[in-house]
Amino acid sequence: QVQLVESGGGLVQAGGSLRLSCAASGIAFTINYMGWYRQAPGKQREVVASITSGSRTNYVDSVKGRFTISRDHAKNTVYLQMNSLKPAATAVYYCNINRLGIGSVYWGQGPQVTVSS
């Protein structure tokens, strides 16, 4: 059974930093990519960043230059380093695994990130 265990959320002042981690277990298939999504109150869930098995990364425009996604392939762990945080980043952040040929069907529990002004 696939499990995604996230850590690193919390409360931070604007301009501060947080690092999210997501450790995946029970992986017995090919991962297409891993990613981070977020959902703010009253808004749709949006992709923040993703990283492929070949370490190619993509970011939503609003976080480029401030957020960095990375991955430890051996540990099936993905990280999101968030710097220069803004109040608009306040949301629940979800780790996701996109399984090759299946899709984005595995989700973490979603730690809360709150950025105060």
Secondary structure, 3 states (H helix, E strand, C coil): CCEEEEECCEEEECCCCEEEEEEEECCCCCEEEEEEEEECCCCCCEEEEEEECCCCEEECHHHCCCEEEEEECCCCEEEEEECCCCHHHCEEEEEEEEECCCEEEEECCCCEEEEEC
